[in-house]
Amino acid sequence: MCRILFVGGGSIGHIAPAVAVWQEFLGAHPRAQAHFVCSEREDDSEFLRKEHLDWTAVRAPKLSWNFLWKFFLAYRDAAQLIEQEKPDILLSKGGYVSVPVCLAAHWRQIPIILHESDVVSGNANRFTARWATAVCMGFQPERDGGKHVYTGNPVRADATSGSREEGLRITGFSGTRPILLVMGGSQGAESLNRAVLQLLCEMQKSVDVIHITGRGKEGANTQAGYWSRPFVREELKHLYAIADVALSRAGASSIGELAANGIPGILVPLRGVGHDHQQKNAEYAANKGGCILLQQSALQENLLPLLERVAQDEGERLGLSERIRRLHQPDAAERICRVLEETLSKKQKGSTL
């Protein structure tokens, strides 16, 4: 029996892929155990709670004037957690919460596997990669080898099990018109929300609209051909099942779930954060022909013409759908599990020498 510690948080994009890996690993190793470490964000703990998983929230610090003191406290908590859980291996999805946990694991000689979802690594994974046995890559890197291995981005099986009939029942849509899914990530996107609300009347001439606004953010009033919620979970797979095109940020998790469902995206990357990773993700997907890249600065001017073109041209939608599916690696979770298994096997052999 082995025990895995999963760490990552600050967004569902760090947690959902880790859960997919755990579900795959547990299927092959029913006696395995897992514990998840996340941030103190409510979305993190709620997601893990609904998956019926054990977790601990760590008060990991971001850069500030008292960073060193807060980091020491986070490291102390991480070290205590590792002593308590006694994991055989750690899988890190990155994010600021991962650094003190990876450091504590490194000092205790616990093997660390990283998974980098984005085209470019964030600060946390860049820092902790020096301690990692292997770095699993969500996008095909220009160069492979060394400790870097291409696995793809894992997507929970539940994300692709939606029902079109149920999606239409939830939204009340007829299904006779193209359906646009608007989502800005787990925290929503003010710029996408603002554009949708300002252009909604014109948009509804060509599409029905599903609008996921993000917690604490309001959509338009309920009306025919428009369905809005601040946050969805159980319904999301059914919304994927009826969406013909998506307006989305360019986080790796969002792109991964769109690709797994064959939903072409108009991607509007959030610029200037995390080494501009969303821009790099969107460029990669656009270069593969699976999405349309739209900069936020051109959102108001170009969204309607793009949307009308895609809505009216079924052939373009089908082509985009086929190409974005190619970005999905169906066995990504299995590939990461193989890396975990190989690392655990080497550890066990080393301990018997």
N, C-alpha and C positions, 0 to 999 in steps of 0.2 A: 504494500500500500504506500502511495506517495502523497505528499501534500504540496499544493501549489499556492503561492501567494501571488495574486494579481494586483497590480497597482496602476492607477491612472485616474484622473478626474479633472473637474473644471468644466467639462462638457460631456454630453452623452456620447459624442464621437470618440471619446477615450474609453468609455465603459462598454458600449454595445458590442464592439468587436471582441473585446476580452471575454464577454459572456458567450459569444459564438464559439470561441476557442475552447472554453471550459465545457460547453455542451458537447462538442465533438470529442474532447479528451475523455469525458465521463462515459460516453457511449462505448469507448474502447477499453476503459479501465473503471469498471463500476465501483471499485472499492476506493478510488482516489478521493481526496478531500481538497477543498479549496476555501480560501478566505480572500476577500477583496478589500483593498484600501482605496478610498476615494477622498475627494475634497469635502468640505462642509456644506457645499451647495445642496439645497433641498432636492433638486432634480436628480443628483447623483444617488442619494440614499433612497429616494422613492423608486427609482428604476431598479435598484438592487433588491429592494424590499418586495417589489412585485414579481421579481424573478425567484423569490424565496431563497436568496443567497445570504451568507454571513458576510458582514462587512464592518469595517472600522473607518470612521472619518478622521483624517489627520489635519491638524491646523497648520498646513504648510504655508510658508511665507512667500509673498511676492516681494520684489525689490522695494525697499523703503529705508528710511533713516535708521531704523532699528532692526534691519534685516538679519544681522549676525546673531543677535540675541534670539529672535524668533526662530531662526534656522536651528540654533542649538536646542531649543525646546522641542521643535518638530523632530529633530534627530533623536533626542532622548525618548520621545514617545514611540518613534519608529523602532528603535532598538528594543524597547520593552515589548512591543507587539511581536517582533520577530522571536524574542526569547519565549514568549507565550505560545506562539503558533508553531514554531519550529518547522518552517517550510523546508522542503528538499530543493526547491527551485523557485525562482521569481520570474514572472513575466511582466514587463513594464510596457505600458502603452504611452508613456510620456506625460507631459504636463508638469506644472510646477510641483504638484504633490508627490511626484515620483522621485525627486532628487534625494531627499533625506532618507527615504525608504531604501533606494538603491545603494546609498552610501552605507547604511547600516548592514545591508545584506553583504556588500563587498567586504566589509571588515570581518564578517563572520564566515567568509569563504563560501557563501551560498551562490551557486551559479545564477547568472542574470541573463535573460533573453530579452532583447528589446524588439518591439514591433513599431516601425515607422510608417504611419499611414500615408503621409504626404510625400509629394515629389521631393521637397527639401526638408531636412530635419529641423525641428524646433530646438530652442536653447537647451531644454531639459535632456533630450536625447543626444544632442551633440556632446553635452557634458558627461552623461553617464555611459556613452558608448565605449569609453576607454576601459570600463570595467566589464563589459558584456562579453559573454562567450560567443554570441551570435546576434546579428541585427537582421531581422526579417523586414523586407521591403514591400510596401503595399503597391507601389508602381514599379514597372520594369525599369531598373536603373540603366544608365548609359554603359556603365561598367559593373560587372558582377565579379565576385570572387572575394577572397579573404574571409572575413567574418560576416560579410554581407551576402544574403541569399534572398532571391525573389520568391515571395510566397503569394502576393496579392493581398487584398483587404478582405477579411472575413465578414460575412453578412449573416446575421441570425436567420435560420431557416424560416422562422415565423414571419420575417419581413416579405417573403415571397409567396405566402400561402393565402393571400387575400381572395375574396370572392367578389366578382363584378356585381352580381345580384345584390349582395349585402352592401357594397359601396353605394349603389344607386338608392337602396332603401334608406341608408343613413343620411344621404344628402338630399334626397327627394328629387334628384335629377332624372330626366327621361332617358339619358344615354343616347339621344339622337344627334347631339351636337358635341364637338370636341370639348374636352374638359381640361382646364388649366389648374395645376396644383401649385400654389405659392407657399414656399416654406423658407424661413430664414435661419434654420438651425434651431437648437434647443432653446436659445434665448431670444429668437426672433430677430428681425432686421428692420429698423425704423425706416430706412430708405426704401426697401421693398414695400413695406406697408403703406408708406406715404404715396408711392407711385400707384399702387393698386387702388387706393381710395380716391385719388384724384382722377384716375383714368377709367374707373370701373364702368361707368355708363357706356363708354366707347368700347371697352373690352367685351362687354356682354353682347355686343352686336355679332361677335364671331365665336365666343366661347362661354361656357359655364365656368364658374370660378370656385375652387376650394381654397380658402385662405387661412393658413395656420399662422397666427400673428406673433406668438411668443407670449410667455407669462407676463401679465400686467399690461398688455398692449391690446387695444381695442380695434375691432374690425368695423365694417359698415353694418347698418341695420339689416336684419334678416329680410331677404327679398327673393323673388323667383330667380333661379339661376345663380345664386350666390349662397355659399355655406361657409361659416367661419367659426373657428374655435381658437382660444389662446394656446392650447396644448392638446395633443392627441397621443394615445398610446395603443390601446387595443384596436382602435378604428383605423390606424395608419395603414396596415396591410391592405385593408379593403379600399382605402382611398388610392393607394398605389394601383390597385387592380382596375380602377376606372380612369386613371389619369392618362391623357394623350400627350401632354407636354408639361414640363415643370419650369417654374421661375424660382431659382434657388441660389443661395450662396454656394461657394465652391469648396466647402469642407470635404475632406476625403470620405468621411462616413456618408454624407449626403450623396456624393457622386457614386459611391459604392452601392447604395441601396437603389438609386435610380438605374444604374447599370444592371443590377441583378433583376430588375423588373422591366428592363427595356424601355424606360421612359426617357425620351430625349429632353435635354435641358437647355434653357436659356440661363447661363450661369453668370452671376454678377458677383465677382470676387470682392471680399473685404480687403482693402489694400492696406499695406504698411504695417501688418502685424505678423509676428512669427516668421521673419525672413521672407515676407510676402508669399507665404506658402499657398494661399488660396489662388493668387494670380498664377502661380506655377502649376497648380492642379488644373485650373481652368484651361490654361494654354495646352497642357498635355492632352486633356480630353478633346479640345477643339482640333488640335493637330491630328488626332485619330479620327476625326470626323463624327464624333458622337454627341457633340453639343455645339451651341452657338455662344460665343464669348461676348458679353456686353458689359462695358465699363459703367460703373455707377454714375460717372459724370455725364454719360449719354443716355441714361435710363429714361428720363422723361421724354426725350426727343425721339428715341429709336424703338422703344418697347412696343408701341402700338403697331407700327409697320411690320416689325418682326413677327409679332404674334398673329397678325392678320395673314401674313404670308404662310406661316407654318400651319395655321388652322385651316386655310383653304387648300393647301397642297398636301393631300394625303400621301402622295408618293414621297415627298421630302420627309414627312414624319416617319414613314416606314423605313426609309433609308437611314435616318438618324437613329431610329430605334435599333435597327440591326447592328449599326456600328458601335453604339454605346454598350450593347450587350457584350461586345468583345473586350471591354475593359474589366468585365467581371471574371474573376478566377473562381469557378465554382468550388474547387477543393482547397481554397486558401486556408480555412481553419484546419483542415487535415494536414496541409504542408507545415503549418506552424506546430501542430502536435508532433509531427515527426521530428522537428528540431528539438522540442522538449524531450521526447523519448530518447533521442540519440544522446543528448546532454546528460540526462539522468543515467543512462546506461554507462557512459564514460565515468561519471562520478562514482557509480557503484563499483565498477572495475577498479578504479583508483583506490577506493577505500579498502579493497581486499588485498592489495599488493603489500 
